[in-house]
Amino acid sequence: MTPEELPDLFGRVTLVLGEHATLRATVATLRMHTSSTDASGPPSPDLLAAVKDFTEQVRAHFAVEERAEYFGALGDESPELLEPIAALKAEHREMETLIGELEAAAATTVETKTLVPLLAQVLDRFVAHERREAELLDSFFRGHAPRTS
């Protein structure tokens, strides 16, 4: 999609929020897997497929957010958001590192008990990150400085 084909900024925010909803559903599915999975055996094919789906979704989502047409446009419209946007981008890098560790564990782990704690850590970090993104958008639309956390 070229910049000319993109919706206006409000439309882009709406698209990203739609991705957040999809990711929340994936997080819920993964949480169900982690709570109902027997930790003594190998990870189930369903759990491994769900982890793969989640990691692919998150990476694609981060790439969309970091485009000039999204975070860049938010920062252009509201320069006071540049610092919180930079912090969110830094969190993307940190989470991508954790996601890489999760993928490596999923590819090599023979015990679910090794994979589940790392998955829970990634999910917790993602949920907290998404909350900070929502606060940034709230700040953008309400025209006030974002909270620092």
Secondary structure, DSSP 8 states (H G I E B T S, - for coil): --GGGS--HHHHHHHHHHHHHHHHHHHHHHHHHHHHS-TTS---HHHHHHHHHHHHHHHHHHHHHTSIIIIIHHHHH-GGGHHHHHHHHHHHHHHHHHHHHHHHHHHH-S-HHHHHHHHHHHHHHHHHHHHHHHHHHHHHHHTS-----
